[in-house]
């Protein structure tokens, strides 16, 4: 199976709000892998396949907390695969930039930053 978007390793705190038949539950966890199409997360609790959750994530490259809706596509507790249902343009931009930064080799990224800062390139 070919993926639409490349995945990158991540370490981002998140809160998944699950709305059940009788209650609302906020599960605190960590995003472990992310792409523009969804993410993998470590979460406590049991979320059934197909359930829709509201995710709140704070990526280090953005001052804002992103709020996105996602559906549970894979579950092997405590690991969950979540597919984004809706992404605002801003959320898409933040996630794409995070993936770009995390996907680059550190040395290449540092060289580009130094070139831009000292030589005005880029």
C-alpha positions as a LaTeX table, in Angstrom:
\begin{tabular}{lrrr}
\hline
Residue & $x$ (\AA) & $y$ (\AA) & $z$ (\AA) \\
\hline
Unk1 & 0.00 & 0.00 & 0.00 \\
Unk2 & 1.47 & 3.34 & $-1.05$ \\
Unk3 & 0.84 & 6.27 & 1.25 \\
Unk4 & $-0.38$ & 9.64 & 0.01 \\
Unk5 & 1.91 & 11.52 & 2.40 \\
Unk6 & 5.26 & 10.55 & 3.89 \\
Unk7 & 5.25 & 9.87 & 7.63 \\
Unk8 & 7.83 & 11.22 & 10.04 \\
Unk9 & 8.65 & 10.35 & 13.63 \\
Unk10 & 7.16 & 12.79 & 16.11 \\
Unk11 & 7.05 & 13.50 & 19.81 \\
Unk12 & 4.14 & 15.88 & 20.28 \\
Unk13 & 1.75 & 15.98 & 23.24 \\
Unk14 & $-1.91$ & 15.64 & 22.36 \\
Unk15 & $-5.35$ & 15.45 & 23.89 \\
Unk16 & $-7.98$ & 13.28 & 22.21 \\
Unk17 & $-11.52$ & 14.13 & 23.19 \\
Unk18 & $-13.84$ & 11.17 & 22.74 \\
Unk19 & $-17.60$ & 11.69 & 22.81 \\
Unk20 & $-19.32$ & 8.50 & 23.95 \\
Unk21 & $-22.96$ & 7.60 & 24.35 \\
Unk22 & $-23.05$ & 8.80 & 27.95 \\
Unk23 & $-19.95$ & 10.89 & 28.55 \\
Unk24 & $-17.11$ & 12.94 & 27.13 \\
Unk25 & $-13.59$ & 11.78 & 27.89 \\
Unk26 & $-10.31$ & 13.64 & 27.37 \\
Unk27 & $-7.37$ & 11.27 & 26.89 \\
Unk28 & $-3.86$ & 12.69 & 27.26 \\
Unk29 & $-1.23$ & 11.04 & 25.10 \\
Unk30 & 1.58 & 11.53 & 22.61 \\
Unk31 & 1.74 & 11.71 & 18.84 \\
Unk32 & 4.51 & 9.31 & 17.75 \\
Unk33 & 4.30 & 9.60 & 13.97 \\
Unk34 & 2.61 & 12.19 & 11.73 \\
Unk35 & 1.83 & 12.97 & 8.11 \\
Unk36 & $-0.50$ & 15.36 & 6.36 \\
Unk37 & $-3.08$ & 12.56 & 6.27 \\
Unk38 & $-3.08$ & 11.51 & 9.91 \\
Unk39 & $-1.02$ & 10.40 & 12.86 \\
Unk40 & $-0.08$ & 7.58 & 15.15 \\
Unk41 & $-0.65$ & 8.10 & 18.85 \\
Unk42 & $-0.13$ & 6.46 & 22.21 \\
Unk43 & $-3.35$ & 6.92 & 24.17 \\
Unk44 & $-4.78$ & 5.37 & 27.32 \\
Unk45 & $-8.27$ & 3.95 & 27.18 \\
Unk46 & $-10.28$ & 2.12 & 24.59 \\
Unk47 & $-11.45$ & 3.96 & 21.47 \\
Unk48 & $-13.46$ & 1.84 & 19.02 \\
Unk49 & $-12.52$ & 1.71 & 15.34 \\
Unk50 & $-14.44$ & 4.28 & 13.34 \\
Unk51 & $-15.02$ & 6.62 & 16.25 \\
Unk52 & $-14.42$ & 10.31 & 15.58 \\
Unk53 & $-12.23$ & 12.20 & 18.04 \\
Unk54 & $-11.24$ & 15.83 & 18.42 \\
Unk55 & $-7.46$ & 16.17 & 18.64 \\
Unk56 & $-5.62$ & 19.06 & 20.20 \\
Unk57 & $-1.92$ & 19.18 & 19.30 \\
Unk58 & 0.81 & 21.70 & 19.93 \\
Unk59 & 3.57 & 21.43 & 17.35 \\
Unk60 & 6.82 & 23.19 & 18.27 \\
Unk61 & 6.83 & 25.14 & 14.99 \\
Unk62 & 3.54 & 26.89 & 15.81 \\
Unk63 & 2.46 & 29.13 & 18.68 \\
Unk64 & $-1.14$ & 27.91 & 18.32 \\
Unk65 & $-2.76$ & 24.69 & 19.48 \\
Unk66 & $-4.17$ & 22.86 & 16.47 \\
Unk67 & $-7.64$ & 21.37 & 16.77 \\
Unk68 & $-8.52$ & 18.74 & 14.18 \\
Unk69 & $-11.11$ & 16.00 & 13.79 \\
Unk70 & $-9.90$ & 12.49 & 13.08 \\
Unk71 & $-11.29$ & 8.99 & 12.89 \\
Unk72 & $-9.76$ & 5.86 & 14.40 \\
Unk73 & $-8.50$ & 3.68 & 11.54 \\
Unk74 & $-6.23$ & 1.28 & 13.45 \\
Unk75 & $-6.17$ & 0.21 & 17.06 \\
Unk76 & $-3.76$ & $-1.97$ & 18.97 \\
Unk77 & $-4.02$ & $-0.48$ & 22.45 \\
Unk78 & $-2.33$ & 1.78 & 23.42 \\
Unk79 & $-1.32$ & 2.50 & 19.79 \\
Unk80 & $-3.88$ & 4.18 & 17.56 \\
Unk81 & $-3.83$ & 5.18 & 13.90 \\
Unk82 & $-5.92$ & 8.29 & 13.32 \\
Unk83 & $-6.89$ & 9.72 & 9.93 \\
Unk84 & $-7.55$ & 13.46 & 9.72 \\
Unk85 & $-11.08$ & 14.26 & 8.57 \\
Unk86 & $-10.74$ & 17.99 & 8.24 \\
Unk87 & $-7.71$ & 20.25 & 8.25 \\
Unk88 & $-7.81$ & 24.02 & 8.04 \\
Unk89 & $-5.29$ & 25.62 & 5.69 \\
Unk90 & $-3.30$ & 26.74 & 8.73 \\
Unk91 & $-3.28$ & 23.26 & 10.29 \\
Unk92 & $-2.19$ & 21.74 & 6.97 \\
Unk93 & 0.61 & 24.30 & 6.69 \\
Unk94 & 1.85 & 23.67 & 10.26 \\
Unk95 & 1.80 & 19.89 & 9.84 \\
Unk96 & 3.48 & 20.04 & 6.42 \\
Unk97 & 6.23 & 22.28 & 7.78 \\
Unk98 & 6.74 & 20.04 & 10.83 \\
Unk99 & 7.03 & 17.01 & 8.54 \\
Unk100 & 9.49 & 18.86 & 6.32 \\
Unk101 & 11.66 & 19.86 & 9.28 \\
Unk102 & 11.56 & 16.40 & 10.87 \\
Unk103 & 12.19 & 14.66 & 7.56 \\
Unk104 & 15.37 & 16.57 & 6.74 \\
Unk105 & 18.72 & 15.37 & 7.95 \\
Unk106 & 19.86 & 17.56 & 10.84 \\
Unk107 & 23.16 & 18.53 & 9.20 \\
Unk108 & 21.44 & 19.73 & 6.02 \\
Unk109 & 18.93 & 21.75 & 8.03 \\
Unk110 & 21.68 & 23.39 & 10.10 \\
Unk111 & 23.70 & 24.30 & 7.00 \\
Unk112 & 20.63 & 25.90 & 5.38 \\
Unk113 & 19.89 & 27.92 & 8.52 \\
Unk114 & 23.49 & 29.15 & 8.71 \\
Unk115 & 23.53 & 30.06 & 5.01 \\
Unk116 & 20.32 & 32.00 & 5.35 \\
Unk117 & 21.47 & 33.81 & 8.47 \\
Unk118 & 25.05 & 34.65 & 7.48 \\
Unk119 & 24.91 & 34.77 & 3.70 \\
Unk120 & 21.35 & 35.90 & 3.13 \\
Unk121 & 20.68 & 32.84 & 0.92 \\
Unk122 & 17.42 & 30.96 & 0.68 \\
\hline
\end{tabular}
